[in-house]
Amino acid sequence: MSKLNERRKQISEMTEGEAQKEIQELRKKLFNLRFQQQRGEVKDNRVFAQTKKDIARLLHRLTLLEGEK
């Protein structure tokens, strides 16, 4: 199984609280990455896209959980 599929599976099994905590952590990571980019410390710009996609996946998971209520 690819890393992406593993990550999707991991997200699909999260509870609402876990997903919200993960979103908060990823947003902090993105914030810090922007500072590192300004200082020229980011070597792999794909990290931005990957982090944003993870946030989107988690937000989608929260939407699905809301629909189940």
Stockholm file with secondary structure:
# STOCKHOLM 1.0

chainA/1-69         MSKLNERRKQISEMTEGEAQKEIQELRKKLFNLRFQQQRGEVKDNRVFAQTKKDIARLLHRLTLLEGEK
#=GR chainA/1-69 SS CCHHHHHHHHHHTCCHHHHHHHHHHHHHHHHHHHHHHHTTCCSCTHHHHHHHHHHHHHHHHHHHHHHHC
#=GC SS_cons        CCHHHHHHHHHHTCCHHHHHHHHHHHHHHHHHHHHHHHTTCCSCTHHHHHHHHHHHHHHHHHHHHHHHC
//
